[in-house]
Amino acid sequence: MATRRKNTARNSGKVKDNFVHPVTIDGDGNETVDVVLPSLTYIKPGISRRVRGMSNRDAMWFVIEQSASAAALDAIDEMDPDDFEDMLDAWCVHSGITLGES
């Protein structure tokens, strides 16, 4: 049986911590739901395999739908589009990646 060595150089630059973004739900109590998403630089191989060949937009939604709780998805569905875009930008910054401009 082969022994796997940990390669720290290969793992450098990857953010392992999940991204957590609080979203306030409009209502009487101004309840907050945390949207918890994986770092974009540390996605599980199964998700990477399933998003290969998808457009960036479809891949993003797949990751969100596979990762976020039902309450978080409900909160995302009701977000202001500008706030949603800000959340996506913060997710990228958290993950240590930048998206090129089109």
C-alpha positions, 0 to 999 in steps of 0.5 A: 500500500502506498503512503501519501505524503503531505505536500505543503507547497501544493496546498499553499494559496488555498483557502480551506475555511468556508465563506460565511455571509449573514443575510438579513431576512425582511420581517418583524424580527429582522432575522439573520441567516448565515449563507455558508459556502465552501472556499472556491479554492478548496472545492471537493473533487465530486463537485469539481467533477460535476461542474466541469464543462458547465458555464461559470454561471451554472457552476456557481449556482450548482455550488451554491445549491449543493452547499447552502442550507434550505434557509440560506437558499430562501434568503438568497432567493429574496436578496437584492440583486446588488447585495447578491453581487456584493456577496459573490464578490466577497466570496471570491475575495475570501477564496483568494481569487479574482474574476477577469472582467468581460 
